[in-house]
């Protein structure tokens, strides 16, 4: 339904140790699918239940290789459900 516009710059890794959690706030905004504003929602009515998938989350990290490590399973890269009204 939505994909942010992200620069290709890399930051240092966000390390989350076993048993810890990572919490943050994500502001979701987008233009109407018929506009020239990006990112865009795929539908003009985005109301619904969603989850975020973190595409680049790794259990190991090596900045000198690509991919940068071993990617976490999909289950470990998916957020809790949230609503857009």
C-alpha positions in Angstrom: 0.0 0.0 0.0 2.9 2.4 0.7 6.6 2.5 0.3 8.7 5.4 1.6 11.3 7.3 -0.4 14.6 6.5 1.3 18.0 7.9 0.5 20.7 5.3 -0.1 22.8 6.5 2.8 23.8 3.9 5.4 23.8 4.6 9.1 25.5 2.6 11.8 23.6 -0.6 12.8 20.8 -0.4 15.3 21.7 -3.2 17.7 18.8 -5.0 19.5 20.1 -7.7 21.9 18.2 -10.9 22.6 15.2 -10.3 24.9 15.2 -6.5 24.1 12.7 -4.6 21.9 13.0 -1.7 19.6 10.3 1.0 19.6 10.1 4.0 17.4 7.5 6.2 15.8 7.0 6.2 12.0 5.2 9.0 10.4 3.3 7.8 7.4 2.4 10.4 4.8 1.8 10.2 1.1 0.2 11.8 -1.9 -3.0 10.7 -3.6 -2.2 8.1 -6.3 -3.3 10.5 -9.0 -1.0 13.3 -7.9 2.7 14.1 -8.6 3.6 13.8 -4.9 5.7 11.0 -3.6 5.6 8.6 -1.9 2.0 7.7 -2.9 -0.6 5.4 -1.4 -1.7 2.8 -3.9 -5.3 3.6 -3.2 -7.0 6.9 -2.6 -8.6 5.4 0.6 -5.8 3.9 2.7 -8.0 3.1 5.7 -7.3 -0.3 7.1 -5.1 -2.6 9.2 -1.4 -2.8 8.3 1.9 -4.2 9.3 5.4 -2.8 8.4 8.0 -5.1 6.9 11.6 -4.1 7.6 13.3 -5.3 4.5 16.9 -4.9 5.7 17.2 -6.4 9.2 20.1 -8.7 9.9 21.1 -11.0 12.7 24.8 -10.5 11.8 26.4 -7.4 10.3 29.5 -6.9 8.1 29.7 -3.4 6.5 32.3 -4.7 4.0 30.1 -7.2 2.3 26.8 -7.2 0.5 24.4 -8.3 1.6 25.6 -7.0 5.0 24.9 -10.1 6.9 22.3 -12.8 7.6 18.8 -11.5 7.2 16.3 -12.1 10.0 13.3 -14.3 9.2 10.2 -12.6 7.9 8.5 -13.2 11.2 11.2 -11.2 13.0 11.0 -8.3 10.5 7.2 -7.7 10.7 5.7 -5.1 13.1 2.6 -5.4 15.2 -0.7 -4.5 13.5 -1.7 -0.8 13.3 -4.6 1.1 11.9 -4.9 3.9 9.5 -8.3 5.7 9.6 
